[in-house]
Amino acid sequence: MTGSESRTILVVEDEAAIRDMLSFTLHRGGYTVIEAADTREAIEQLERKPDLVLLDWMLPGISGVEFARRLRQEEATRHLPVIMLTARGEEESKLKGFEAGVDDYITKPFSTQELLARVKAILRRSQAQPENEVIEINGLELDTAGHRLRIDGKPMDLGPTEFRLLNFFMTHPERVYSRDQLLDQVWGDNVYIEDRTVDVHIRRLRKALEPYGYDRHVQTVRGAGYRFSKQV
């Protein structure tokens, strides 16, 4: 796989047979793989600076969802791509994963082709180089190159997907975009992402902006989609 040889993936899975299968598949795909059977080992392996984490939902001790949430709270791992692995297929479980900050979600059982396709899509998206630009709207300042958000001059934390979503909104204000259009523009060609995922990240974006009153800029247009308005 061209360009994947230098990419390292951390597999966090407590079942040895599944962990071996994942490692074998990823090795054959050209990736370097490091493994962890629980979150304690995963924390140690993070020192090797993986490019992506495959994280099982059910883990001994700290659950995969809680671990993903902690990754998003730490500066060093805030933007580290995470794909959640789980046997749970219910929509509510998926939403919990996305709300914890994971980038994608794979339900067991899955094919090796699906796994490699999702890994490739997430890595490609995470490596996209933003233009060196600072966008400012009414005190909301987005530094695309530095991946920083400031509100009225004060720095503010924002998850990687919410950052891309806000970036798209701020560069395309006053236009209404459907869920499908936002998936194409923000998530790219990852065909596995469901349109309901857009609602989850819109909610997370609004929650982050709400203490500052900027959530009102992200507007729902009934029956059409979402719009970012400069004026509220």
Backbone torsions as a table, in degrees:
resi	resn	phi	psi	omega
1	MET	NA	116.8	-175.0
2	THR	-64.3	129.6	175.2
3	GLY	84.5	-3.0	-176.7
4	SER	-96.5	-11.2	-171.4
5	GLU	-59.7	-33.8	-176.5
6	SER	-92.3	3.2	-176.9
7	ARG	-91.4	130.0	-176.9
8	THR	-110.1	133.0	-178.9
9	ILE	-119.5	129.4	176.0
10	LEU	-94.3	119.3	178.5
11	VAL	-100.8	117.5	179.4
12	VAL	-112.5	101.6	-174.5
13	GLU	-151.4	126.3	-175.0
14	ASP	-82.3	-20.8	178.4
15	GLU	-85.4	116.0	-172.5
16	ALA	-59.3	-40.1	-177.7
17	ALA	-63.7	-43.4	178.9
18	ILE	-68.4	-40.8	178.9
19	ARG	-61.3	-41.1	178.4
20	ASP	-65.1	-40.7	179.3
21	MET	-63.7	-43.7	179.4
22	LEU	-63.1	-45.6	-179.5
23	SER	-62.4	-43.9	179.8
24	PHE	-61.1	-45.3	-179.7
25	THR	-62.6	-44.8	-177.6
26	LEU	-70.0	-37.9	175.4
27	HIS	-59.7	-44.7	178.7
28	ARG	-64.8	-26.1	176.4
29	GLY	-79.5	-4.1	176.4
30	GLY	98.3	9.1	-177.7
31	TYR	-95.5	154.3	168.6
32	THR	-86.3	134.0	-175.2
33	VAL	-121.9	133.9	169.9
34	ILE	-121.0	149.9	-170.6
35	GLU	-123.8	154.9	173.7
36	ALA	-149.2	139.4	-179.7
37	ALA	-92.6	-13.5	178.1
38	ASP	-156.5	178.3	-175.5
39	THR	-70.0	-27.7	177.4
40	ARG	-62.5	-47.6	177.1
41	GLU	-66.3	-34.8	-179.9
42	ALA	-61.9	-40.6	179.2
43	ILE	-61.2	-40.7	177.6
44	GLU	-64.6	-40.8	-177.5
45	GLN	-71.5	-21.0	178.1
46	LEU	-62.3	-21.4	177.9
47	GLU	-64.8	-19.6	178.0
48	ARG	-85.4	3.9	173.0
49	LYS	53.7	64.9	176.5
50	PRO	-66.0	159.2	178.9
51	ASP	-90.2	-16.4	-178.5
52	LEU	-160.9	150.8	177.9
53	VAL	-119.5	126.9	168.1
54	LEU	-97.3	115.3	-167.0
55	LEU	-122.6	120.5	178.1
56	ASP	-73.9	143.6	179.5
57	TRP	-66.5	-50.5	-174.9
58	MET	-94.1	108.8	180.0
59	LEU	-131.1	152.1	175.8
60	PRO	-68.4	142.4	-179.1
61	GLY	80.9	-116.8	179.6
62	ILE	-77.4	131.0	179.0
63	SER	-69.5	161.3	178.7
64	GLY	-61.1	-37.7	179.9
65	VAL	-64.5	-44.6	179.2
66	GLU	-65.7	-37.9	178.3
67	PHE	-64.6	-41.7	177.6
68	ALA	-60.9	-40.1	179.0
69	ARG	-63.4	-39.3	179.0
70	ARG	-68.7	-35.6	176.6
71	LEU	-59.9	-38.5	-178.5
72	ARG	-72.8	-18.3	-179.4
73	GLN	-87.9	-16.0	-178.0
74	GLU	-95.2	136.3	-177.7
75	GLU	-58.2	-42.1	-174.5
76	ALA	-69.0	-25.5	-175.4
77	THR	-119.0	9.5	-174.8
78	ARG	-58.8	-35.1	-176.1
79	HIS	-108.0	13.6	179.5
80	LEU	-73.6	122.1	-179.3
81	PRO	-62.9	138.4	-179.5
82	VAL	-131.6	128.2	172.4
83	ILE	-112.1	124.9	-179.2
84	MET	-88.8	133.9	175.7
85	LEU	-109.3	130.6	-178.9
86	THR	-158.2	154.8	174.6
87	ALA	-89.5	-5.0	-178.8
88	ARG	-82.0	126.2	-178.6
89	GLY	-107.3	-3.5	-177.3
90	GLU	-68.1	144.6	-177.9
91	GLU	-60.8	-37.2	-177.7
92	GLU	-62.6	-35.4	177.9
93	SER	-67.0	-39.2	177.8
94	LYS	-62.0	-43.2	-178.8
95	LEU	-62.7	-37.4	177.2
96	LYS	-62.0	-39.8	178.0
97	GLY	-63.6	-46.8	179.8
98	PHE	-65.8	-37.0	179.1
99	GLU	-67.3	-24.9	176.7
100	ALA	-77.5	-10.3	176.5
101	GLY	106.7	8.4	179.1
102	VAL	-71.0	154.5	-177.0
103	ASP	-90.5	-29.0	-179.8
104	ASP	-154.0	173.4	-168.0
105	TYR	-147.7	124.1	177.8
106	ILE	-121.4	126.6	179.5
107	THR	-94.9	127.7	176.5
108	LYS	-73.5	144.5	-4.4
109	PRO	-81.0	154.6	179.1
110	PHE	-139.2	159.0	-180.0
111	SER	-83.5	158.2	177.2
112	THR	-65.4	-33.2	178.2
113	GLN	-64.2	-40.3	178.8
114	GLU	-65.3	-43.9	179.4
115	LEU	-58.1	-50.1	-178.0
116	LEU	-65.0	-36.3	-179.9
117	ALA	-65.5	-41.2	-179.5
118	ARG	-70.2	-41.0	177.6
119	VAL	-60.3	-46.4	-179.6
120	LYS	-61.1	-43.5	-178.3
121	ALA	-65.0	-43.6	-179.0
122	ILE	-66.9	-41.3	179.3
123	LEU	-65.6	-41.1	179.2
124	ARG	-62.9	-41.8	-179.4
125	ARG	-67.0	-40.6	-177.0
126	SER	-71.1	-23.2	-178.4
127	GLN	-92.6	-2.4	178.7
128	ALA	-62.0	127.6	-176.9
129	GLN	-86.4	118.0	178.9
130	PRO	-71.0	152.6	175.7
131	GLU	-69.4	150.5	179.0
132	ASN	-78.1	93.1	-172.6
133	GLU	-149.5	144.0	173.2
134	VAL	-116.1	122.1	-178.8
135	ILE	-107.4	132.2	-178.1
136	GLU	-132.1	128.4	176.5
137	ILE	-137.8	111.3	174.4
138	ASN	50.9	43.2	178.5
139	GLY	90.3	-4.3	175.8
140	LEU	-96.5	112.9	-172.3
141	GLU	-118.7	120.5	-177.0
142	LEU	-115.1	119.2	177.3
143	ASP	-99.5	103.1	-173.1
144	THR	-71.4	-36.9	-179.0
145	ALA	-71.9	-41.8	-179.0
146	GLY	-85.8	-4.9	-178.8
147	HIS	52.2	52.4	-179.1
148	ARG	-127.8	145.3	175.0
149	LEU	-121.9	132.5	175.2
150	ARG	-125.4	139.7	176.0
151	ILE	-121.2	117.5	-175.1
152	ASP	52.6	39.1	176.7
153	GLY	84.8	-4.7	-178.1
154	LYS	-102.1	132.4	179.9
155	PRO	-66.5	146.6	-178.4
156	MET	-140.7	138.9	179.1
157	ASP	-80.4	141.0	177.9
158	LEU	-148.7	134.5	179.8
159	GLY	-62.6	159.0	-175.1
160	PRO	-60.8	-41.3	-179.8
161	THR	-71.2	-41.0	178.0
162	GLU	-64.1	-34.0	177.9
163	PHE	-63.8	-45.9	178.8
164	ARG	-64.0	-38.6	179.8
165	LEU	-64.7	-45.9	178.6
166	LEU	-65.5	-37.7	177.4
167	ASN	-59.0	-45.9	179.5
168	PHE	-64.7	-44.2	179.9
169	PHE	-60.4	-45.7	-175.5
170	MET	-69.9	-25.2	177.0
171	THR	-90.9	-5.4	177.9
172	HIS	-137.0	59.4	-175.9
173	PRO	-74.2	158.9	173.1
174	GLU	68.6	5.6	176.4
175	ARG	-109.0	144.5	179.4
176	VAL	-91.8	131.0	178.9
177	TYR	-122.7	133.8	176.4
178	SER	-74.2	168.9	176.6
179	ARG	-59.3	-44.0	-179.4
180	ASP	-61.6	-40.2	179.2
181	GLN	-66.3	-39.6	177.8
182	LEU	-66.8	-37.5	176.2
183	LEU	-60.7	-43.8	179.7
184	ASP	-64.1	-42.6	-173.3
185	GLN	-81.1	-35.5	-174.5
186	VAL	-98.9	-40.8	-178.2
187	TRP	-94.9	-12.5	178.0
188	GLY	73.4	-143.6	-171.7
189	ASP	-95.4	26.1	174.7
190	ASN	-79.3	94.9	-171.0
191	VAL	-71.9	-8.5	-175.6
192	TYR	-84.7	-15.5	-178.8
193	ILE	-73.5	133.4	-179.2
194	GLU	-88.7	153.2	-176.7
195	ASP	-66.3	-23.5	177.4
196	ARG	-63.6	-24.6	178.7
197	THR	-59.9	-33.6	179.0
198	VAL	-58.9	-43.7	-179.6
199	ASP	-60.4	-39.9	-179.9
200	VAL	-60.9	-47.1	-176.5
201	HIS	-75.5	-29.5	172.0
202	ILE	-62.0	-43.6	179.0
203	ARG	-62.8	-42.3	179.2
204	ARG	-65.6	-39.7	179.0
205	LEU	-64.2	-45.4	178.7
206	ARG	-62.0	-40.8	179.9
207	LYS	-62.2	-38.9	179.3
208	ALA	-68.5	-34.9	-177.2
209	LEU	-86.5	-17.5	-172.5
210	GLU	-58.2	-42.8	-178.7
211	PRO	-60.1	-19.9	-177.6
212	TYR	-104.1	-1.3	178.8
213	GLY	82.0	6.7	-177.0
214	TYR	-89.6	-4.3	177.9
215	ASP	-62.8	-24.1	-179.1
216	ARG	-67.9	-18.2	178.3
217	HIS	-72.0	-25.9	-179.7
218	VAL	-91.9	103.0	-169.4
219	GLN	-110.2	142.2	174.2
220	THR	-91.0	128.6	175.8
221	VAL	-107.0	106.0	-172.0
222	ARG	-53.6	126.9	177.3
223	GLY	77.7	0.0	-176.7
224	ALA	-125.7	-43.2	-178.1
225	GLY	148.0	-133.7	-175.0
226	TYR	-132.7	154.8	-179.7
227	ARG	-142.8	143.9	171.7
228	PHE	-104.8	117.8	-177.4
229	SER	-107.5	135.3	177.9
230	LYS	-70.8	-30.7	-177.1
231	GLN	-111.6	135.3	176.8
232	VAL	-130.9	NA	NA
